[in-house]
Amino acid sequence: MASLLPFRQVLRLFNIYHTLVRNGLDEMLEETQVSWVFRLPLYLTPSYWLSDKTRPRGERIRHTLEELGPIFIKFGQILSTRRDLLPDDIAEELAKLQDRVRPLPPGQAEEIITQAYRKPLDVLFREFDPEPLAAASIAQVHKATLNDGEDVVVKVVRPGIRPKIRQDVEVMYLLAHLAQRYSADGRRLRPVEVVQEFEHTLYNELDLFQEAANCTLLRRNFENSELLYIPEVEWDYTHKNVMVMERMHGVPVSDMQTLRDAGVNFRYLAEAGVEVFFTQVFRDNFFHADMHPGNIFIDITNPEYPAYIAVDFGIVGTLNPSDQHYLAENFLAFFNRDYRKVAQLHVDSEWVPLGTRVEEFESAIRSVCEPIFNRPLKEISFGLLLLRLFQTARRFNMEIQPQLVLLQKTLLNIEGLGRQLYPDLDLWQTAQPFLERWVRERIGVRAVFHNFKEHMPELLEALPELPGLIHDNLAEIRHVRKHRTETITELRALRSEVEQLGQKNRFSIGGGALLISGALILALESLYVLNMPLLGVVLASLGMVLFLLSWL
C-alpha cells in the first residue's frame, strides 16, 4: 500500500488540474506559468474543448471547489469572508459555500439517521423535513420536531467523506514535504506541522460526539451571557455521525438588509463580536474556530443590543498558557505602539532566532504597523498589510507557529465579519480595554487573591492534616540536617585523605625525578662527559628519600 501512495497522490494532483481545466479555469493556470509538459495532454482531452466558459467566473470557481471536495470548500469559505481581497462577483459566489453546498441525494440523510438509531423516522421524530436547512462540506442539517414538541435540527455527516479527506491530506503532505526539503521558505514556514494541525482539526470535525462536547463546553462558558447564545445538545439523540440540538431562529449575519430593516445597532454588534472572540481566547482558552458567516446568526429581539448565536462546533481551538501570555503581551504592546517590546517578545518566545537584532526587528515592525493605526477597518488594506508582514517575517527568518494557525484563521474571519457589519470599527480601541483587564487579573495582587480563592477548597480540605504535616516536615528537616552533618564529616575526611594522597603523589613524582637526574649525572660522569660526581650522589640520595616518604 505504501508503494502505491505516491502514485495515488500524483493521480490526485492531475485530477485537481483536470477539474480546473474542465471548468474553464485554464486562464488561471496560465497566470501561474504551468509548464506545457503538463498542460498539453489536458488540452488534447475532449473535456477541455467542451468546457463551458460562458458561465460567470465566480460560479465556475465555486463549482470547481465543490467538485474537489471538503478541503477545497473550506478554503473557499475562508476566502469568502475577505471581500477586501476578492472581486465582488467571486466573493458573492464563494459565500454560497458557507451553507449552500450541493446536498446529499434525496433519501440518503434519512437512511443514515435510521441506521444510526436503528429506528424509523416516524418513531424518532414527530416531524422531519427532508429538505436540508443547510448543506456544508462535511455535513448537512435538517429541521425536525421531537415527540415532546421541541424544535430541533438534525446534523448528518456525509457518507464516504473520510477517504476523500485522507486523499487530499496525503497530497498536502506530499507538497509540504517537498517544500520543506527544497525551499528555505518552506523550512521556515514548517508546512508539515501546519498540515498535521489541519489534519487533526478535520478528523475531529467528522466526530459528532466531539462536536457535541465542544458545544456543551462553549454553552457552559457563555451561560447567561448577553453577547452570545449557544444551542443545547440533545445528548440522548447524539451519535458519531448524527447529532440533534436545539433549533435557533436568528437572522443570518450575512442578511444585512433584514438586519438594517430591524434597526440593529451595528456598532454594538461589531464591538460585541470582538469582545466575544477575545473572551473565548483569553478568559476561557477555548474558542470557536470556524466563524464564517454561515455559522453565525443574530438574535434581533432587542435591536439596540443584539446578540450572536453560534452553530457548528466541529472546529475549536485552544492555546497553552505560554502562548496565551505572549499573545496578550504582544497585542497590548502593539496597541500601545511599543514596537520594542513586540520585537523583544518575539525573541523571548523564540518565534524568531535568538540571534536576531532587536533594534532592527523593532524598526521593521514599526514600518509595517504604524501606517494602520487610528484608522477604521474600511481604510486599512489588509491585503497589503499581510504581504508586508510576510516579507518582514521572511527577512528575519520568523517561523510559523502551527499551534496558532487556527487562531490566525479565526482572526481573519472576525476581521472580515467586522468589516461587513461596521466598517468604521476601530479594532484596536475595542480590544485594548479587554486585554488590559485580562493582564491585570493575572498579574499582581488581584491574581494572587484569585489563585488563593480558587485553591481555597483544597487548602481547607488539607487543614485537619496540617499539624501532622508540620510534624512530619520538622522530622524530615531534622533527619536531613543529621544526614547533612554526617555527610559533611565524611566529605571532610575524604578531602583530608585526598590531600594526603596528593602530597604523597607529589613526593613520589619529585623523588623519582631527582633520582633519575642523579643517576643520569653519575652515568655521564662514568663516561667522562661530566665531572660532577658529588652533585649526582646528592640528587640521587634526595630523590630516594622523597620516594620513600611517599610510601609512608
VEXDREN-2710 file (C-alpha; in Angstrom, 1 decimal):
% VEXDREN-2710
k/r/px/py/pz
1/MET/0.0/0.0/0.0
2/ALA/2.9/2.4/0.9
3/SER/4.4/1.9/-2.6
4/LEU/1.1/2.9/-4.2
5/LEU/0.8/6.1/-2.1
6/PRO/3.0/8.4/-4.3
7/PHE/1.1/7.3/-7.5
8/ARG/-2.3/8.0/-5.8
9/GLN/-1.0/11.4/-4.8
10/VAL/0.2/12.3/-8.3
11/LEU/-3.1/11.0/-9.7
12/ARG/-5.0/13.3/-7.4
13/LEU/-2.9/16.3/-8.5
14/PHE/-3.8/15.5/-12.1
15/ASN/-7.4/15.2/-11.1
16/ILE/-7.3/18.6/-9.5
17/TYR/-5.7/20.1/-12.6
18/HIS/-8.2/18.4/-14.9
19/THR/-11.1/19.7/-12.8
20/LEU/-9.8/23.3/-13.1
21/VAL/-9.5/22.9/-16.9
22/ARG/-12.9/21.3/-17.3
23/ASN/-14.5/24.2/-15.5
24/GLY/-12.8/26.7/-17.8
25/LEU/-10.3/28.0/-15.3
26/ASP/-7.3/27.3/-17.6
27/GLU/-6.6/31.1/-17.8
28/MET/-5.7/30.9/-14.0
29/LEU/-3.3/28.1/-14.8
30/GLU/-1.6/30.2/-17.5
31/GLU/-1.1/33.0/-15.0
32/THR/0.8/30.6/-12.8
33/GLN/3.1/29.7/-15.7
34/VAL/2.5/26.0/-15.5
35/SER/4.7/24.0/-17.9
36/TRP/3.4/23.0/-21.3
37/VAL/4.6/19.5/-20.4
38/PHE/1.6/19.2/-18.1
39/ARG/-0.8/21.5/-19.9
40/LEU/-0.6/19.9/-23.4
41/PRO/-2.1/16.5/-22.6
42/LEU/-5.1/18.1/-20.9
43/TYR/-5.7/20.4/-23.9
44/LEU/-5.9/17.2/-26.0
45/THR/-8.8/15.8/-23.9
46/PRO/-12.4/16.4/-25.0
47/SER/-13.3/17.9/-21.6
48/TYR/-11.1/20.9/-22.3
49/TRP/-12.8/21.8/-25.6
50/LEU/-16.3/21.0/-24.2
51/SER/-15.8/23.2/-21.1
52/ASP/-18.4/25.9/-20.6
53/LYS/-16.6/29.3/-20.3
54/THR/-19.8/31.2/-20.8
55/ARG/-20.8/30.9/-17.1
56/PRO/-19.6/33.7/-14.8
57/ARG/-16.1/33.1/-13.4
58/GLY/-17.3/33.2/-9.8
59/GLU/-19.8/30.4/-10.5
60/ARG/-17.1/28.3/-12.2
61/ILE/-14.7/28.7/-9.3
62/ARG/-17.5/27.7/-6.8
63/HIS/-18.4/24.6/-8.8
64/THR/-14.7/23.7/-9.1
65/LEU/-14.2/23.9/-5.3
66/GLU/-17.4/21.8/-4.7
67/GLU/-16.2/19.1/-7.1
68/LEU/-12.8/18.9/-5.5
69/GLY/-14.2/18.2/-2.0
70/PRO/-14.4/19.4/1.6
71/ILE/-10.8/20.7/2.0
72/PHE/-11.2/23.0/-1.1
73/ILE/-14.7/24.0/0.1
74/LYS/-13.3/25.1/3.4
75/PHE/-10.6/27.1/1.6
76/GLY/-13.4/28.8/-0.3
77/GLN/-15.3/29.5/2.9
78/ILE/-12.3/31.3/4.4
79/LEU/-11.8/33.4/1.2
80/SER/-15.5/34.3/1.1
81/THR/-15.1/36.4/4.2
82/ARG/-12.3/38.5/2.7
83/ARG/-14.2/40.8/0.4
84/ASP/-11.3/43.3/0.6
85/LEU/-9.1/40.7/-1.2
86/LEU/-11.6/39.4/-3.8
87/PRO/-13.6/40.9/-6.6
88/ASP/-17.3/41.2/-5.7
89/ASP/-18.5/38.6/-8.3
90/ILE/-16.2/35.9/-6.9
91/ALA/-16.9/36.8/-3.2
92/GLU/-20.7/36.6/-3.8
93/GLU/-20.4/33.1/-5.3
94/LEU/-17.9/31.8/-2.7
95/ALA/-20.4/33.0/0.1
96/LYS/-22.7/30.2/-1.1
97/LEU/-20.2/27.6/0.1
98/GLN/-20.9/28.6/3.7
99/ASP/-24.2/26.7/3.9
100/ARG/-25.4/26.0/0.3
101/VAL/-23.1/23.2/-0.9
102/ARG/-24.7/20.5/-3.0
103/PRO/-27.0/18.4/-0.7
104/LEU/-27.0/14.6/-0.4
105/PRO/-29.2/12.7/-2.8
106/PRO/-32.9/12.6/-1.7
107/GLY/-33.5/10.0/1.0
108/GLN/-29.8/9.4/1.9
109/ALA/-29.9/11.5/5.0
110/GLU/-33.0/9.7/6.3
111/GLU/-31.2/6.4/5.6
112/ILE/-28.2/7.4/7.6
113/ILE/-30.4/8.5/10.6
114/THR/-32.4/5.3/10.7
115/GLN/-29.2/3.2/10.6
116/ALA/-27.7/5.3/13.4
117/TYR/-30.7/5.0/15.7
118/ARG/-32.0/1.6/14.5
119/LYS/-35.5/3.1/14.5
120/PRO/-37.7/4.5/11.8
121/LEU/-38.0/8.3/11.5
122/ASP/-41.7/8.4/12.5
123/VAL/-40.8/6.8/15.8
124/LEU/-37.8/9.2/16.4
125/PHE/-39.5/12.5/15.4
126/ARG/-43.0/13.9/15.3
127/GLU/-41.9/15.8/12.1
128/PHE/-38.8/15.7/9.9
129/ASP/-38.2/18.0/6.9
130/PRO/-36.5/16.0/4.1
131/GLU/-35.2/19.3/2.5
132/PRO/-31.9/20.3/4.2
133/LEU/-31.9/23.5/6.1
134/ALA/-28.2/24.0/5.2
135/ALA/-25.6/21.9/3.4
136/ALA/-21.9/22.3/4.1
137/SER/-18.8/20.5/3.1
138/ILE/-18.7/17.9/6.0
139/ALA/-22.4/17.6/6.9
140/GLN/-25.9/18.8/6.2
141/VAL/-28.7/19.9/8.6
142/HIS/-32.4/19.2/8.6
143/LYS/-35.3/20.7/10.6
144/ALA/-37.2/18.3/12.9
145/THR/-39.6/18.2/15.9
146/LEU/-39.1/15.8/18.7
147/ASN/-42.1/13.8/20.1
148/ASP/-42.3/16.2/23.1
149/GLY/-42.8/19.1/20.7
150/GLU/-39.3/20.6/20.9
151/ASP/-38.0/22.1/17.7
152/VAL/-34.5/20.8/16.8
153/VAL/-32.1/20.4/14.0
154/VAL/-30.5/17.1/12.9
155/LYS/-27.0/17.2/11.7
156/VAL/-25.8/14.3/9.4
157/VAL/-22.2/13.7/8.3
158/ARG/-21.8/13.0/4.6
159/PRO/-21.1/9.3/4.0
160/GLY/-17.7/8.3/2.5
161/ILE/-16.2/11.6/3.3
162/ARG/-13.2/10.3/5.3
163/PRO/-11.4/8.7/2.4
164/LYS/-11.8/11.9/0.3
165/ILE/-10.3/14.0/3.1
166/ARG/-7.5/11.4/3.6
167/GLN/-6.7/11.6/-0.1
168/ASP/-6.3/15.4/-0.1
169/VAL/-4.4/15.4/3.2
170/GLU/-1.9/13.0/1.6
171/VAL/-1.5/15.4/-1.3
172/MET/-1.0/18.2/1.2
173/TYR/1.7/16.2/3.0
174/LEU/3.4/15.5/-0.3
175/LEU/3.6/19.2/-1.2
176/ALA/4.6/20.1/2.4
177/HIS/7.5/17.6/2.4
178/LEU/8.7/18.9/-1.0
179/ALA/8.5/22.5/0.2
180/GLN/10.3/21.7/3.4
181/ARG/13.0/19.8/1.7
182/TYR/13.8/22.0/-1.2
183/SER/12.8/25.5/-0.1
184/ALA/14.4/27.7/2.6
185/ASP/11.0/29.5/3.0
186/GLY/9.4/26.1/3.2
187/ARG/11.6/25.1/6.2
188/ARG/10.7/28.4/7.9
189/LEU/7.0/28.0/7.4
190/ARG/7.1/24.5/8.8
191/PRO/4.4/23.2/6.4
192/VAL/4.4/19.6/7.6
193/GLU/3.5/20.7/11.1
194/VAL/0.8/23.0/9.7
195/VAL/-0.7/20.1/7.7
196/GLN/-0.6/18.0/10.9
197/GLU/-2.6/20.6/12.8
198/PHE/-5.1/20.9/9.9
199/GLU/-5.5/17.1/9.6
200/HIS/-6.2/16.8/13.3
201/THR/-8.8/19.5/13.1
202/LEU/-10.5/18.0/10.1
203/TYR/-10.8/14.5/11.6
204/ASN/-12.2/15.9/14.8
205/GLU/-14.9/17.6/12.7
206/LEU/-16.1/14.2/11.5
207/ASP/-16.8/13.0/15.0
208/LEU/-20.1/14.5/16.2
209/PHE/-19.6/13.3/19.7
210/GLN/-16.6/15.6/19.8
211/GLU/-18.6/18.4/18.3
212/ALA/-21.4/17.9/20.9
213/ALA/-18.8/18.1/23.7
214/ASN/-17.4/21.3/22.2
215/CYS/-20.9/22.8/22.0
216/THR/-21.6/21.9/25.6
217/LEU/-18.4/23.5/26.9
218/LEU/-19.0/26.7/25.0
219/ARG/-22.5/26.9/26.2
220/ARG/-21.3/26.5/29.8
221/ASN/-18.7/29.2/29.3
222/PHE/-21.3/31.7/28.0
223/GLU/-24.2/30.7/30.2
224/ASN/-26.4/33.7/30.9
225/SER/-24.3/35.8/28.5
226/GLU/-26.0/38.8/26.8
227/LEU/-23.4/38.6/23.9
228/LEU/-23.5/35.0/22.7
229/TYR/-26.0/32.2/22.8
230/ILE/-25.0/28.6/22.2
231/PRO/-27.8/25.9/21.5
232/GLU/-28.3/23.0/23.8
233/VAL/-27.3/19.5/22.6
234/GLU/-29.8/16.6/22.9
235/TRP/-27.3/14.0/24.1
236/ASP/-29.8/11.2/24.0
237/TYR/-30.0/11.6/20.3
238/THR/-26.3/12.1/19.6
239/HIS/-24.2/9.5/17.7
240/LYS/-20.8/9.6/15.9
241/ASN/-22.4/10.7/12.6
242/VAL/-25.7/12.1/13.7
243/MET/-26.4/14.9/16.2
244/VAL/-29.5/16.7/17.4
245/MET/-29.5/20.1/19.0
246/GLU/-31.9/23.0/19.8
247/ARG/-33.1/24.8/16.7
248/MET/-32.2/28.5/16.5
249/HIS/-34.4/31.2/15.0
250/GLY/-31.9/34.1/14.4
251/VAL/-31.2/36.2/11.3
252/PRO/-28.1/35.1/9.3
253/VAL/-25.3/37.6/9.9
254/SER/-24.9/37.9/6.1
255/ASP/-28.5/39.1/5.7
256/MET/-27.6/42.7/6.0
257/GLN/-30.9/44.0/4.6
258/THR/-33.1/42.3/7.2
259/LEU/-30.7/43.5/10.0
260/ARG/-31.0/47.1/8.7
261/ASP/-34.8/46.9/8.4
262/ALA/-34.9/45.7/12.1
263/GLY/-32.8/48.8/13.2
264/VAL/-29.9/46.7/14.5
265/ASN/-27.1/48.7/16.3
266/PHE/-24.2/47.6/14.0
267/ARG/-21.5/49.3/16.0
268/TYR/-22.6/47.5/19.2
269/LEU/-22.8/44.2/17.2
270/ALA/-19.3/44.6/15.8
271/GLU/-17.7/45.6/19.1
272/ALA/-19.5/42.7/20.8
273/GLY/-18.1/40.3/18.3
274/VAL/-14.6/41.4/19.1
275/GLU/-15.2/41.0/22.9
276/VAL/-16.7/37.5/22.3
277/PHE/-13.6/36.5/20.4
278/PHE/-11.1/37.8/23.0
279/THR/-13.2/36.3/25.8
280/GLN/-13.0/32.9/24.2
281/VAL/-9.3/33.1/23.6
282/PHE/-8.0/34.6/26.8
283/ARG/-10.7/34.0/29.5
284/ASP/-11.8/30.5/28.5
285/ASN/-8.8/29.4/26.4
286/PHE/-11.4/27.6/24.2
287/PHE/-12.6/29.3/21.0
288/HIS/-14.9/28.7/18.1
289/ALA/-12.5/28.4/15.2
290/ASP/-15.0/28.2/12.2
291/MET/-16.7/31.5/12.5
292/HIS/-17.6/32.1/8.8
293/PRO/-21.0/33.9/8.2
294/GLY/-22.8/30.6/7.6
295/ASN/-22.2/29.6/11.2
296/ILE/-23.4/32.9/12.8
297/PHE/-26.9/34.2/13.4
298/ILE/-28.2/37.3/15.1
299/ASP/-30.9/37.5/17.8
300/ILE/-32.7/40.8/17.0
301/THR/-35.2/40.6/19.9
302/ASN/-33.6/43.8/21.2
303/PRO/-32.2/45.5/18.1
304/GLU/-30.3/48.1/20.2
305/TYR/-28.4/45.3/22.0
306/PRO/-28.5/42.3/19.6
307/ALA/-26.8/39.0/20.5
308/TYR/-24.9/36.5/18.5
309/ILE/-26.0/32.9/18.0
310/ALA/-23.3/30.4/17.0
311/VAL/-23.7/27.0/15.4
312/ASP/-21.3/24.3/14.0
313/PHE/-18.7/23.5/16.7
314/GLY/-16.6/20.9/14.8
315/ILE/-13.5/23.1/14.8
316/VAL/-12.4/24.7/18.0
317/GLY/-9.0/26.0/19.2
318/THR/-7.0/26.1/22.4
319/LEU/-3.8/27.7/23.4
320/ASN/-1.3/26.8/26.1
321/PRO/-0.7/29.3/29.0
322/SER/2.6/30.4/27.5
323/ASP/1.2/31.2/24.1
324/GLN/-1.7/33.0/25.8
325/HIS/0.7/35.2/27.8
326/TYR/2.9/36.0/24.8
327/LEU/-0.1/36.8/22.6
328/ALA/-1.7/39.1/25.2
329/GLU/1.6/40.9/25.8
330/ASN/2.1/41.2/22.1
331/PHE/-1.3/42.6/21.5
332/LEU/-1.0/45.2/24.3
333/ALA/2.5/46.3/23.2
334/PHE/1.1/46.6/19.7
335/PHE/-1.9/48.6/20.8
336/ASN/0.4/50.9/22.8
337/ARG/2.8/51.2/19.8
338/ASP/5.6/49.7/21.9
339/TYR/7.3/48.0/19.0
340/ARG/10.5/47.4/21.0
341/LYS/8.5/45.2/23.3
342/VAL/6.8/43.4/20.4
343/ALA/10.3/42.7/19.0
344/GLN/11.7/41.5/22.3
345/LEU/8.7/39.3/23.0
346/HIS/9.2/37.6/19.6
347/VAL/12.8/36.9/20.5
348/ASP/12.0/35.7/24.1
349/SER/9.3/33.3/22.8
350/GLU/11.8/32.1/20.1
351/TRP/9.3/32.9/17.3
352/VAL/12.4/34.5/15.7
353/PRO/16.0/33.2/16.0
354/LEU/17.7/34.1/19.3
355/GLY/20.5/36.0/17.4
356/THR/18.0/38.5/15.9
357/ARG/18.9/42.1/16.5
358/VAL/16.0/43.5/18.5
359/GLU/16.6/47.1/17.3
360/GLU/16.5/46.1/13.6
361/PHE/13.4/43.9/14.1
362/GLU/11.7/46.8/16.0
363/SER/12.3/49.1/13.1
364/ALA/10.9/46.7/10.6
365/ILE/7.7/46.1/12.7
366/ARG/7.2/49.8/13.1
367/SER/7.4/50.4/9.3
368/VAL/4.7/47.8/8.7
369/CYS/2.3/48.6/11.6
370/GLU/2.4/52.4/12.1
371/PRO/0.5/53.3/8.9
372/ILE/-2.6/51.4/10.0
373/PHE/-3.1/52.9/13.4
374/ASN/-6.1/55.2/14.3
375/ARG/-7.8/54.1/11.1
376/PRO/-11.2/52.3/10.8
377/LEU/-11.3/48.9/9.1
378/LYS/-12.6/50.4/5.8
379/GLU/-9.4/52.4/5.4
380/ILE/-7.0/49.5/6.1
381/SER/-5.7/47.4/3.2
382/PHE/-5.2/44.1/4.9
383/GLY/-4.0/42.6/1.7
384/LEU/-1.1/45.0/1.6
385/LEU/-0.6/44.6/5.4
386/LEU/-0.4/40.8/5.1
387/LEU/2.0/41.0/2.2
388/ARG/4.3/43.3/4.1
389/LEU/4.1/41.2/7.3
390/PHE/5.1/38.2/5.3
391/GLN/8.1/40.0/3.8
392/THR/9.2/41.1/7.3
393/ALA/8.8/37.5/8.6
394/ARG/10.8/36.2/5.7
395/ARG/13.6/38.7/6.2
396/PHE/14.0/37.8/9.9
397/ASN/13.5/34.0/9.4
398/MET/10.4/34.1/11.6
399/GLU/8.9/30.6/11.8
400/ILE/5.2/29.8/11.5
401/GLN/3.7/28.7/14.8
402/PRO/1.5/25.7/13.9
403/GLN/-0.4/25.9/17.2
404/LEU/-1.6/29.4/16.2
405/VAL/-2.8/28.6/12.7
406/LEU/-6.4/28.2/13.9
407/LEU/-6.3/31.4/15.8
408/GLN/-4.9/33.3/12.8
409/LYS/-7.7/31.8/10.6
410/THR/-10.3/32.9/13.1
411/LEU/-8.9/36.4/13.3
412/LEU/-9.3/36.6/9.5
413/ASN/-12.9/35.6/9.9
414/ILE/-13.5/38.0/12.7
415/GLU/-11.9/40.9/10.8
416/GLY/-13.9/40.1/7.7
417/LEU/-17.1/39.9/9.7
418/GLY/-16.4/43.2/11.4
419/ARG/-15.7/44.9/8.0
420/GLN/-19.1/43.6/6.8
421/LEU/-21.1/44.7/9.8
422/TYR/-19.4/48.0/10.8
423/PRO/-16.6/49.2/8.5
424/ASP/-15.9/52.2/10.9
425/LEU/-15.0/49.8/13.7
426/ASP/-11.7/50.7/15.5
427/LEU/-10.5/47.2/16.2
428/TRP/-7.6/48.3/18.3
429/GLN/-9.5/50.5/20.7
430/THR/-12.3/47.9/21.1
431/ALA/-9.9/45.1/22.0
432/GLN/-7.4/47.1/24.2
433/PRO/-9.5/47.5/27.3
434/PHE/-10.4/43.8/27.4
435/LEU/-6.7/42.7/27.1
436/GLU/-5.6/45.2/29.8
437/ARG/-8.2/43.9/32.1
438/TRP/-7.2/40.3/31.4
439/VAL/-3.5/41.0/32.1
440/ARG/-4.3/42.8/35.4
441/GLU/-6.3/39.8/36.5
442/ARG/-3.3/37.5/36.0
443/ILE/-0.6/39.7/37.4
444/GLY/-0.4/41.5/40.8
445/VAL/-2.4/41.3/44.0
446/ARG/-5.7/40.5/42.2
447/ALA/-4.1/37.5/40.5
448/VAL/-2.7/36.3/43.9
449/PHE/-6.1/36.7/45.5
450/HIS/-7.8/34.9/42.6
451/ASN/-5.4/31.9/42.8
452/PHE/-5.8/31.8/46.6
453/LYS/-9.6/31.8/46.3
454/GLU/-9.5/29.2/43.5
455/HIS/-7.4/26.8/45.7
456/MET/-9.2/27.5/49.0
457/PRO/-11.3/24.3/48.9
458/GLU/-8.1/22.2/48.6
459/LEU/-6.5/24.2/51.4
460/LEU/-9.5/23.8/53.7
461/GLU/-9.6/20.1/53.0
462/ALA/-5.9/19.7/53.9
463/LEU/-6.3/21.9/57.1
464/PRO/-7.0/19.0/59.5
465/GLU/-3.9/17.2/58.3
466/LEU/-1.8/20.3/58.8
467/PRO/-0.4/19.5/62.3
468/GLY/0.7/16.1/61.2
469/LEU/2.2/17.5/58.0
470/ILE/4.1/20.1/60.1
471/HIS/5.4/17.3/62.5
472/ASP/6.4/15.1/59.5
473/ASN/8.2/18.0/57.8
474/LEU/10.1/19.0/61.0
475/ALA/11.1/15.4/61.5
476/GLU/12.2/15.3/57.8
477/ILE/14.2/18.5/58.3
478/ARG/15.9/17.1/61.5
479/HIS/16.7/13.9/59.5
480/VAL/18.1/15.9/56.6
481/ARG/20.2/18.1/58.9
482/LYS/21.6/15.0/60.7
483/HIS/22.3/13.3/57.4
484/ARG/23.8/16.6/56.1
485/THR/26.1/16.8/59.2
486/GLU/27.2/13.2/58.7
487/THR/27.8/13.8/55.0
488/ILE/29.8/17.0/55.7
489/THR/32.0/15.0/58.2
490/GLU/32.5/12.2/55.6
491/LEU/33.3/14.8/53.0
492/ARG/35.9/16.5/55.3
493/ALA/37.6/13.1/56.0
494/LEU/37.6/12.3/52.3
495/ARG/39.0/15.7/51.5
496/SER/41.8/15.2/54.1
497/GLU/42.5/11.8/52.6
498/VAL/42.6/13.2/49.1
499/GLU/45.0/15.9/50.2
500/GLN/47.3/13.4/51.8
501/LEU/47.2/11.3/48.7
502/GLY/48.1/14.3/46.6
503/GLN/51.0/15.1/48.9
504/LYS/52.3/11.5/48.5
505/ASN/51.9/11.7/44.8
506/ARG/53.9/14.9/44.7
507/PHE/56.7/13.3/46.8
508/SER/56.7/10.3/44.6
509/ILE/56.9/12.3/41.4
510/GLY/59.5/14.7/42.8
511/GLY/61.6/11.9/44.3
512/GLY/61.5/9.9/41.0
513/ALA/62.6/13.0/39.0
514/LEU/65.5/13.7/41.4
515/LEU/66.6/10.0/41.5
516/ILE/66.6/9.8/37.7
517/SER/68.5/13.1/37.4
518/GLY/71.2/12.0/39.9
519/ALA/71.5/8.6/38.1
520/LEU/71.9/10.4/34.8
521/ILE/74.7/12.7/36.1
522/LEU/76.6/9.7/37.6
523/ALA/76.2/7.8/34.3
524/LEU/77.6/10.7/32.3
525/GLU/80.4/11.1/34.9
526/SER/81.4/7.5/34.3
527/LEU/81.6/8.2/30.6
528/TYR/83.9/11.2/31.3
529/VAL/81.3/13.5/29.9
530/LEU/80.7/15.4/33.2
531/ASN/82.9/15.7/36.2
532/MET/80.2/16.3/39.0
533/PRO/80.0/13.1/40.9
534/LEU/79.1/14.8/44.2
535/LEU/76.0/16.5/42.6
536/GLY/74.9/13.2/41.2
537/VAL/75.1/11.5/44.5
538/VAL/73.3/14.3/46.3
539/LEU/70.4/14.4/43.8
540/ALA/70.0/10.6/43.8
541/SER/70.1/10.4/47.6
542/LEU/67.5/13.2/47.9
543/GLY/65.3/11.6/45.3
544/MET/65.5/8.2/47.2
545/VAL/64.4/10.0/50.4
546/LEU/61.4/11.7/48.8
547/PHE/60.4/8.5/47.0
548/LEU/60.5/6.5/50.4
549/LEU/58.4/9.3/52.1
550/SER/55.6/8.8/49.5
551/TRP/55.2/5.3/50.7
552/LEU/54.9/6.1/54.5
END
